[in-house]
Every structure is written in structure tokens, then in C-alpha cells.
Amino acid sequence: GGEIYYDCLGGNQYLITLVVYRDCAGINLDNSYTLDLTSPCANKTLTVSTSGGVEISQLCGLELPNSTCNGGSLPGIQQYIYTGTVSLPPCDAWTISWTEPWRNGAIANLVDPGSKDVYIQAVLDNAAGPSNDSPHFTNTAIPYVCASYPITYSYGAIDPEGDSLTYTFISAMNDGAVILPYVAGFSGAQPITGITLDPHTGEVNFTLNSIGNWVVVVRVDQYDASGTWVGSIMRDMQFIAYPCTNVPPDPNSGVITGLTGAATQTGPRSLEVCESGDFCFDAEITDLNAGDTLTGITNISASLPGATITYSGSNPMSMHVCWAGVANASGFYPFIITISDGACPIPAQQTFVYSVHVLPGISLTPSVTNETCAGNGDGTATVNVDVGQA
């Protein structure tokens, strides 16, 4: 699987990043690739390069030496990050794409997948000026899930400028953005039976009842403060169902409890708070396997700046989250916490999505100066009121 990002460096210069997730039992990757950059204004190519891959195998620490990345037999995954710089003059649709003939022949929801390409793209509208960065996924492509158990996953995309993001399932594509044919009963919009996608938070829920590989492709569109579409990215990845010997963390746990501060709870894992407010809450994650040790990773510092999170316990594991409002912080801030149960050889994982909607808030702070009436001649006191944005 993979994705492409773009980041404005100033002027018309952009840093382009290609991220590729490689199965270590599959084909080797080169240290550089050529991307195509096309638009109504001009066409270009860009060479992006890397110094090598980093292993991110979804294995417990004890079994990492036995991954296919290290000559063993357990599933191994590497992440390769390629970068390059290019000048992109203002245009309303720059499409940045990469394709290679490496589609996995074991994919269950595509017709004849082994004869198809992997194609990914990002699209940029910089007609109004070169000032936009793409969203970035903060959750890696975690492919291995427990068969026959409910799974929650989130892409955890964030945008550097705070643009609004929407998520949509799309079809896997061949070279030239040609839509690939799906096996009857499946489609780009429904790549797994019963799968759901929250278009605002990127939360995905599904249960895979059959062992095998399913390709799932998502597009994230970004809209600026005026509601104008300014670009998109996509991720093409596989979910691989395998027979777990342990139960994943409970997807129904992790609800907000013990809420304090000025926030209002609007759902099991969602809050509303004014810019002038603050909050703290607790959440507890449980796992039916008493011997499992739960650990969590989160994107909260990037998604909700200034928020803090602390963990305690191992199973159940408790979390304590706090945030204090600041001026001009109104917006929608979903953040994710991905929980691993630490089981060997492949830990089971669940991702929990928490939504914080910060509303514009005005506070009135009176500043009172006590004065004696003597000598004023008018019998009044003075009251100064400072009005500020909270």
C-alpha cells in the first residue's frame, strides 16, 4: 500500500513525499522512483529517493527477529519514505501519481488482482497561490486484524492549516487512474461486507469473517475556511484477516467517564467545549484476555495541540485526558488512541476515535475599581469592563 503527500516550502516549491508499505515476503523496492505530475497547465516528472526502509512489522517484541524482514517466517512489513522537491506554478489541479505492477495476487475482493497495478495519487489546487500543505495520515497502515471479531480502525488524518477534512471510500485503481473491477458483492464503496466509514473522523468499523486479504482505498478531501476544495490525498492498503488465538481489545470500551470542566458530552466519545472552556475526562480500555498487557499510542498532540494524556494500569488500562481552551481555537478536532494487546506473535489492535468540537466563545471579564464618592460631586462610582475573546 501507500500514499503521497505535498508540503509547500515557499514560493512555488513543494516537498513531495511518497510512502510505500512493503510486505517483506514480496518484491524488493528501489531506492528511487519517478512520479508523474500532470495538470491542465503543464506536465512534469519528479524523481523521489530514500535511504532505505524501516521495519514496522505488526509483531510482538519477542517475535520481531522472526519476521520475513529478518529471514524468518512471520509476516514482516517495511515502510519506505521517498522525497523530492519540485516547482509547481499555480494551477487548479495538479495530480501527483505513482504506479507499479505490484498488486497482490491474493486480494480477495478484486478480479484477477495479480495482473493489476498499484496506483496512488494526490491532487493539489494551488491556483489561488502556493500556500497549501496536504493532510497527513497519523495512523500507519496496520493490516493484520482478527478474523470474526469487530475491528475499529482510523486513518487519523490531520491538516497543518486546520482545513476541514472529509473521508470517502473509493475504488482501487490501475495505471492512469483506471478503476479496477471488483468481485461480485464488493465495490470501492463497500470493499468489505458491512464496513462503515465516518466521513468526518475517518473511523472505520468492520468484521472480516473469512481469512484473506481485502484492499481498502480511502480518499481524504480538504476544504479551506471558506469551504473551497483545495486538494486530496488517498491511501491504498490491505486488511488481512487471520485466525487470532486471543480476543482483541473490547471495541465497546473506552467511553468517556468522569467528565469535568466546561465541556458537554455529546456522544460516547465526543465532546463540545467553548474556546473559553476546558475539560478533563477518563476512559477505560478492557480486554477479555486477563494476561494481555495493553499499551496505547495517540496523535493527540498533533490533532489537539495543548492536550495531555496519561495512562495507568495494563488490563484494564485507564486514560486521563485534559485540554484547556485558547482564543481562536474553534474547529473540529478528532484524535485517535490505538490500543495493542501485546499478544504474540501478532498483537491485536483497536483504534478509538474521540471527537472534540470547539465552539467560538465570548467571555466578559469585569474589572471593577472601587472609588469613594467623596469629592466626585456626582455621587457615582466608576466600573471598567474589559471585553475579550475567550
Secondary structure, 3 states (H helix, E strand, C coil): CEEEEEEEEECCEEEEEEEEEEECCCCCCCCEEEEEEECCCCEEEEEEECCCEEECCCCCHHHHHHEHHHCCCECCEEEEEEEEEEECCCCCCEEEEEEECCCCCCECCECCHHHCCEEEEEEECCCCCCCCCCCEECCCCCCEEECCCEEEEECCEECCCCCEEEEEEECCEECCCEECCECCCCCCCCCCCCCEECCCCCEEEEECCCCEEEEEEEEEEEECCCCCEEEEEEEEEEEEEECCCCCCCCCCCCCCEEEEECCEEEECCEEEEECCCEEEEEEEECCCCCCCCCEEEECHHHHCCCCEEEEECCCCEEEEEEEECCCCCCEEEEEEEEEECCCCCCCCEEEEEEEEEEECCEEEEEEECCCCCCCCCCCCCCEEEEEEEC
